[in-house]
Amino acid sequence: MTNHCCETMNRQVNVACDQHADPFSCPDALVAFSAKFQEYGLIIHDGGTATSTIEFCPWCGRRLPESQRDRWFDELERRGIDPWEDEVPAEFEDARWLASTEPAQGA
């Protein structure tokens, strides 16, 4: 489980609704967190899964971690994997891939 910047963000990212299994369907869900990209976004409740990426916490004001979206695509490309055509390894569906691609110390 990811520790977010503040307790309010923890509650918002992990909102539990007894009427909606999908946070994108729940009007009470405001923030989505993508573990694989380490990215936060405000949910756009338009019937899809769109978000508007945010860089600062709306509640505590802290800067949120830098998105790893570009790095994710770069690492898949380095491995010869096209995410639109090929099967993406399971560790790339959450934050596990980050631990396996940490830059070497002093590099």
LOLOSE-525893 format. One record per atom (N, C-alpha, C): residue in one letter; x, y, z; atom name. Coordinates in steps of 0.1 Angstrom, whole numbers, plus 2048, in hexadecimal, padded with zeros to 3 digits. Each point is the difference from the previous one (the first is absolute). Last residue first. Example, Ala and Ser with C-alpha at 12.3 -4.5 7.8 and 13.67 -1.06 7.14 Angstrom:
+-----+-----+-----+-----+------+
| res |  px |  py |  pz | atom |
+-----+-----+-----+-----+------+
|   s | 880 | 7EA | 847 |    N |
|   s | 809 | 80B | 800 |   CA |
|   s | 7F8 | 80B | 808 |    C |
|   a | 803 | 7C7 | 7FF |    N |
|   a | 7F7 | 80C | 800 |   CA |
|   a | 809 | 80C | 800 |    C |
+-----+-----+-----+-----+------+
END
This chain:
+-----+-----+-----+-----+------+
| res |  px |  py |  pz | atom |
+-----+-----+-----+-----+------+
|   a | 901 | 842 | 796 |    N |
|   a | 800 | 800 | 7F2 |   CA |
|   a | 7FA | 80D | 7FA |    C |
|   g | 804 | 7F2 | 830 |    N |
|   g | 80C | 806 | 7FA |   CA |
|   g | 800 | 800 | 7F1 |    C |
|   q | 7E1 | 7DC | 813 |    N |
|   q | 806 | 80B | 809 |   CA |
|   q | 80C | 806 | 7F9 |    C |
|   a | 7DA | 7E9 | 7E2 |    N |
|   a | 80B | 7FC | 808 |   CA |
|   a | 805 | 80D | 808 |    C |
|   p | 7CC | 7FC | 7F0 |    N |
|   p | 80E | 803 | 7FB |   CA |
|   p | 80A | 7FC | 80A |    C |
|   e | 7D1 | 7E6 | 7FC |    N |
|   e | 807 | 80C | 807 |   CA |
|   e | 80D | 802 | 7FA |    C |
|   t | 7DC | 7DF | 7F5 |    N |
|   t | 807 | 808 | 7F7 |   CA |
|   t | 806 | 80C | 806 |    C |
|   s | 7E6 | 7DE | 817 |    N |
|   s | 809 | 7F8 | 7F7 |   CA |
|   s | 808 | 809 | 7F6 |    C |
|   a | 7DF | 812 | 81E |    N |
|   a | 80B | 7FA | 808 |   CA |
|   a | 80A | 7F9 | 7F8 |    C |
|   l | 7D8 | 811 | 7EC |    N |
|   l | 809 | 80B | 804 |   CA |
|   l | 80C | 7FB | 808 |    C |
|   w | 7DB | 7E4 | 7F1 |    N |
|   w | 80B | 802 | 7F6 |   CA |
|   w | 809 | 80B | 804 |    C |
|   r | 7DA | 7F5 | 81B |    N |
|   r | 80B | 7F6 | 801 |   CA |
|   r | 80B | 803 | 7F6 |    C |
|   a | 7D3 | 817 | 807 |    N |
|   a | 80C | 806 | 803 |   CA |
|   a | 80C | 7F7 | 801 |    C |
|   d | 7D6 | 7F3 | 7E1 |    N |
|   d | 800 | 807 | 80D |   CA |
|   d | 80E | 805 | 802 |    C |
|   e | 7F7 | 7E8 | 7D9 |    N |
|   e | 7F2 | 804 | 802 |   CA |
|   e | 7FF | 807 | 80E |    C |
|   f | 828 | 7EA | 7ED |    N |
|   f | 7FE | 80E | 7FB |   CA |
|   f | 7F2 | 805 | 802 |    C |
|   e | 80E | 7D3 | 80C |    N |
|   e | 807 | 80A | 809 |   CA |
|   e | 7FF | 80E | 7FB |    C |
|   a | 7F0 | 7DB | 7E6 |    N |
|   a | 7F7 | 803 | 80B |   CA |
|   a | 806 | 80B | 809 |    C |
|   p | 80C | 7FF | 7CB |    N |
|   p | 803 | 7F7 | 80C |   CA |
|   p | 7F8 | 805 | 80C |    C |
|   v | 7EE | 807 | 7CE |    N |
|   v | 808 | 807 | 80A |   CA |
|   v | 802 | 7F7 | 80C |    C |
|   e | 7F6 | 7F5 | 7CA |    N |
|   e | 7FC | 7FE | 80E |   CA |
|   e | 809 | 807 | 809 |    C |
|   d | 7FA | 814 | 7CE |    N |
|   d | 805 | 7F4 | 807 |   CA |
|   d | 7FA | 7FF | 80E |    C |
|   e | 7F5 | 824 | 7E2 |    N |
|   e | 7FF | 7F4 | 7F8 |   CA |
|   e | 804 | 7F3 | 808 |    C |
|   w | 800 | 82E | 811 |    N |
|   w | 7F4 | 800 | 7F8 |   CA |
|   w | 7FE | 7F3 | 7F9 |    C |
|   p | 827 | 80A | 81A |    N |
|   p | 7F4 | 7FE | 809 |   CA |
|   p | 7F3 | 800 | 7F9 |    C |
|   d | 832 | 7F0 | 7F2 |    N |
|   d | 7F7 | 80A | 7FB |   CA |
|   d | 7F3 | 7FF | 808 |    C |
|   i | 836 | 7F0 | 808 |    N |
|   i | 7F2 | 7FD | 802 |   CA |
|   i | 7F8 | 80C | 7FC |    C |
|   g | 831 | 7F9 | 805 |    N |
|   g | 7FB | 7FB | 7F3 |   CA |
|   g | 7F1 | 7FD | 801 |    C |
|   r | 81F | 813 | 822 |    N |
|   r | 7FE | 7F2 | 800 |   CA |
|   r | 7FA | 7FA | 7F3 |    C |
|   r | 806 | 82F | 806 |    N |
|   r | 80D | 7FA | 802 |   CA |
|   r | 800 | 7F1 | 800 |    C |
|   e | 7D7 | 817 | 7FF |    N |
|   e | 806 | 801 | 7F3 |   CA |
|   e | 80E | 7FA | 801 |    C |
|   l | 7E8 | 803 | 828 |    N |
|   l | 7FA | 7F6 | 7F7 |   CA |
|   l | 807 | 800 | 7F3 |    C |
|   e | 80D | 822 | 81D |    N |
|   e | 805 | 7F3 | 805 |   CA |
|   e | 7FA | 7F5 | 7F8 |    C |
|   d | 7F1 | 82C | 7F7 |    N |
|   d | 80E | 7FE | 7FC |   CA |
|   d | 806 | 7F2 | 804 |    C |
|   f | 7D4 | 80D | 80E |    N |
|   f | 801 | 7FD | 7F2 |   CA |
|   f | 80E | 7FE | 7FB |    C |
|   w | 7FB | 80C | 82D |    N |
|   w | 7F9 | 7F3 | 7FE |   CA |
|   w | 801 | 7FC | 7F1 |    C |
|   r | 80F | 82B | 80D |    N |
|   r | 80A | 7F6 | 803 |   CA |
|   r | 7FA | 7F2 | 7FE |    C |
|   d | 7E3 | 825 | 7FA |    N |
|   d | 80A | 800 | 7F6 |   CA |
|   d | 80B | 7F5 | 802 |    C |
|   r | 7DF | 807 | 822 |    N |
|   r | 7FA | 7FB | 7F4 |   CA |
|   r | 80A | 7FF | 7F5 |    C |
|   q | 802 | 80E | 831 |    N |
|   q | 80A | 7F6 | 7F9 |   CA |
|   q | 7FA | 7FB | 7F3 |    C |
|   s | 7F8 | 82F | 822 |    N |
|   s | 7FB | 7F5 | 7F8 |   CA |
|   s | 80B | 7F8 | 7FA |    C |
|   e | 808 | 81B | 82D |    N |
|   e | 800 | 802 | 7F2 |   CA |
|   e | 7FA | 7F4 | 7F9 |    C |
|   p | 7F0 | 80D | 832 |    N |
|   p | 80B | 7FA | 7F8 |   CA |
|   p | 7FF | 802 | 7F1 |    C |
|   l | 7E9 | 825 | 81F |    N |
|   l | 7FE | 7F1 | 7FE |   CA |
|   l | 80C | 7FB | 7F8 |    C |
|   r | 7FB | 82C | 822 |    N |
|   r | 803 | 7FC | 7F2 |   CA |
|   r | 7FF | 7F1 | 800 |    C |
|   r | 7E4 | 81B | 824 |    N |
|   r | 80D | 7FB | 7FD |   CA |
|   r | 801 | 7FC | 7F2 |    C |
|   g | 7D8 | 812 | 818 |    N |
|   g | 809 | 809 | 7F8 |   CA |
|   g | 80D | 7FA | 7FD |    C |
|   c | 7D7 | 7EF | 818 |    N |
|   c | 80B | 804 | 808 |   CA |
|   c | 80A | 809 | 7F8 |    C |
|   w | 7D6 | 7F2 | 7EB |    N |
|   w | 7FD | 802 | 80F |   CA |
|   w | 80C | 805 | 808 |    C |
|   p | 800 | 7F5 | 7CF |    N |
|   p | 7F6 | 80A | 803 |   CA |
|   p | 7FD | 803 | 80E |    C |
|   c | 82F | 7EF | 7E9 |    N |
|   c | 7F5 | 7FB | 808 |   CA |
|   c | 7F6 | 80B | 802 |    C |
|   f | 821 | 7FF | 7D5 |    N |
|   f | 800 | 804 | 80E |   CA |
|   f | 7F3 | 7FA | 807 |    C |
|   e | 809 | 7F9 | 7D2 |    N |
|   e | 80D | 800 | 805 |   CA |
|   e | 801 | 804 | 80E |    C |
|   i | 7DA | 7E9 | 7DB |    N |
|   i | 803 | 80A | 809 |   CA |
|   i | 80E | 7FF | 806 |    C |
|   t | 7DD | 7EF | 7D3 |    N |
|   t | 80C | 7FE | 808 |   CA |
|   t | 802 | 80C | 809 |    C |
|   s | 7D2 | 7ED | 7ED |    N |
|   s | 809 | 80C | 7FD |   CA |
|   s | 80B | 7FF | 80A |    C |
|   t | 7E0 | 7D8 | 7E9 |    N |
|   t | 804 | 807 | 80C |   CA |
|   t | 807 | 80D | 7FB |    C |
|   a | 7DC | 7D4 | 7ED |    N |
|   a | 809 | 80C | 7FE |   CA |
|   a | 803 | 806 | 80D |    C |
|   t | 7E5 | 7D9 | 7F0 |    N |
|   t | 80A | 7FE | 80A |   CA |
|   t | 80A | 80C | 7FF |    C |
|   g | 7C9 | 7FF | 7F3 |    N |
|   g | 80C | 7F9 | 7FC |   CA |
|   g | 80A | 7FF | 80B |    C |
|   g | 7D6 | 818 | 802 |    N |
|   g | 7FC | 7F2 | 7FB |   CA |
|   g | 80C | 7F8 | 7FC |    C |
|   d | 802 | 82C | 813 |    N |
|   d | 7F9 | 801 | 7F3 |   CA |
|   d | 7FC | 7F3 | 7FB |    C |
|   h | 81A | 818 | 82A |    N |
|   h | 7F5 | 7F8 | 800 |   CA |
|   h | 7F7 | 802 | 7F3 |    C |
|   i | 835 | 806 | 810 |    N |
|   i | 7F6 | 807 | 7F8 |   CA |
|   i | 7F4 | 7F6 | 7FE |    C |
|   i | 829 | 804 | 827 |    N |
|   i | 7F8 | 7F8 | 7F7 |   CA |
|   i | 7F6 | 809 | 7F9 |    C |
|   l | 832 | 80B | 811 |    N |
|   l | 7F3 | 803 | 804 |   CA |
|   l | 7F7 | 7F8 | 7F6 |    C |
|   g | 833 | 7F0 | 80C |    N |
|   g | 7F7 | 808 | 7F7 |   CA |
|   g | 7F2 | 802 | 806 |    C |
|   y | 839 | 7EC | 806 |    N |
|   y | 7F3 | 804 | 806 |   CA |
|   y | 7F8 | 808 | 7F6 |    C |
|   e | 82C | 7DA | 7FF |    N |
|   e | 7F9 | 80C | 7FB |   CA |
|   e | 7F3 | 802 | 806 |    C |
|   q | 824 | 7DC | 7FB |    N |
|   q | 802 | 808 | 80B |   CA |
|   q | 7FA | 80E | 7FE |    C |
|   f | 7FF | 7D8 | 7E3 |    N |
|   f | 805 | 80C | 7FC |   CA |
|   f | 804 | 809 | 80B |    C |
|   k | 7ED | 7D5 | 808 |    N |
|   k | 80B | 7FE | 7F6 |   CA |
|   k | 806 | 80C | 7FB |    C |
|   a | 7DC | 802 | 81F |    N |
|   a | 80C | 7FB | 806 |   CA |
|   a | 80B | 7FE | 7F6 |    C |
|   s | 7D6 | 823 | 801 |    N |
|   s | 805 | 7F5 | 7F8 |   CA |
|   s | 80D | 7FB | 806 |    C |
|   f | 7D2 | 81B | 813 |    N |
|   f | 80F | 7FE | 801 |   CA |
|   f | 804 | 7F4 | 7F7 |    C |
|   a | 7D4 | 826 | 807 |    N |
|   a | 804 | 7F3 | 7FC |   CA |
|   a | 810 | 800 | 801 |    C |
|   v | 7D4 | 81F | 816 |    N |
|   v | 80E | 7FF | 7FC |   CA |
|   v | 802 | 7F1 | 7FC |    C |
|   l | 7D4 | 80E | 80E |    N |
|   l | 806 | 80C | 7FA |   CA |
|   l | 80D | 7FF | 7FA |    C |
|   a | 7D0 | 7E5 | 811 |    N |
|   a | 80E | 7FE | 7FE |   CA |
|   a | 805 | 80C | 7F8 |    C |
|   d | 7D2 | 7FB | 80A |    N |
|   d | 807 | 804 | 80C |   CA |
|   d | 80F | 7FE | 7FE |    C |
|   p | 7DF | 7F3 | 7DF |    N |
|   p | 801 | 80E | 801 |   CA |
|   p | 808 | 805 | 80C |    C |
|   c | 805 | 7D1 | 7E4 |    N |
|   c | 7FC | 805 | 80D |   CA |
|   c | 801 | 80F | 800 |    C |
|   s | 80F | 7E3 | 7DD |    N |
|   s | 7F2 | 800 | 7FF |   CA |
|   s | 7FA | 807 | 80D |    C |
|   f | 82F | 7F8 | 7FA |    N |
|   f | 7FC | 809 | 7F5 |   CA |
|   f | 7F0 | 801 | 7FE |    C |
|   p | 816 | 7E2 | 820 |    N |
|   p | 800 | 80E | 804 |   CA |
|   p | 7FC | 80A | 7F5 |    C |
|   d | 7EF | 7CD | 806 |    N |
|   d | 809 | 807 | 7F8 |   CA |
|   d | 800 | 80F | 805 |    C |
|   a | 7E2 | 7E2 | 813 |    N |
|   a | 80D | 7F9 | 801 |   CA |
|   a | 80B | 807 | 7F9 |    C |
|   h | 7D0 | 811 | 818 |    N |
|   h | 808 | 801 | 7F3 |   CA |
|   h | 80E | 7F9 | 802 |    C |
|   q | 7DF | 804 | 823 |    N |
|   q | 7F7 | 800 | 7F5 |   CA |
|   q | 807 | 7FF | 7F2 |    C |
|   d | 813 | 803 | 82E |    N |
|   d | 7F8 | 7F3 | 7FF |   CA |
|   d | 7F7 | 800 | 7F4 |    C |
|   c | 832 | 818 | 808 |    N |
|   c | 7F2 | 803 | 7FE |   CA |
|   c | 7F8 | 7F3 | 7FF |    C |
|   a | 832 | 818 | 810 |    N |
|   a | 7F9 | 7F4 | 7FF |   CA |
|   a | 7F1 | 803 | 7FF |    C |
|   v | 834 | 81A | 7F8 |    N |
|   v | 7F1 | 801 | 803 |   CA |
|   v | 7F9 | 7F3 | 7FD |    C |
|   n | 831 | 80F | 7FD |    N |
|   n | 7FB | 7F3 | 804 |   CA |
|   n | 7F1 | 800 | 804 |    C |
|   v | 818 | 827 | 7F3 |    N |
|   v | 805 | 7F6 | 7F6 |   CA |
|   v | 7FA | 7F3 | 803 |    C |
|   q | 7F6 | 823 | 81E |    N |
|   q | 7FB | 803 | 7F3 |   CA |
|   q | 804 | 7F5 | 7F5 |    C |
|   r | 811 | 7FF | 82D |    N |
|   r | 7F2 | 7FD | 800 |   CA |
|   r | 7FA | 802 | 7F2 |    C |
|   n | 82D | 80B | 806 |    N |
|   n | 7FE | 7F2 | 802 |   CA |
|   n | 7F2 | 7FC | 7FF |    C |
|   m | 80A | 82D | 800 |    N |
|   m | 803 | 7FA | 7F3 |   CA |
|   m | 7FF | 7F1 | 801 |    C |
|   t | 7FB | 818 | 828 |    N |
|   t | 7F5 | 803 | 7F7 |   CA |
|   t | 802 | 7F9 | 7F2 |    C |
|   e | 823 | 7FE | 820 |    N |
|   e | 7F5 | 7F7 | 803 |   CA |
|   e | 7F3 | 802 | 7F7 |    C |
|   c | 831 | 80C | 7EC |    N |
|   c | 7F8 | 804 | 80C |   CA |
|   c | 7F5 | 7F6 | 802 |    C |
|   c | 821 | 7FA | 7DD |    N |
|   c | 805 | 80B | 807 |   CA |
|   c | 7F9 | 804 | 80D |    C |
|   h | 800 | 7CC | 7EF |    N |
|   h | 7FE | 80D | 7F9 |   CA |
|   h | 804 | 80C | 809 |    C |
|   n | 80C | 7C9 | 7FB |    N |
|   n | 7FD | 80B | 80A |   CA |
|   n | 800 | 80D | 7F8 |    C |
|   t | 7F5 | 7CC | 7EE |    N |
|   t | 808 | 80C | 7FF |   CA |
|   t | 7FC | 80A | 80B |    C |
|   m | 7FF | 7C8 | 7FE |    N |
|   m | 7F8 | 80C | 800 |   CA |
|   m | 809 | 80C | 800 |    C |
+-----+-----+-----+-----+------+
END
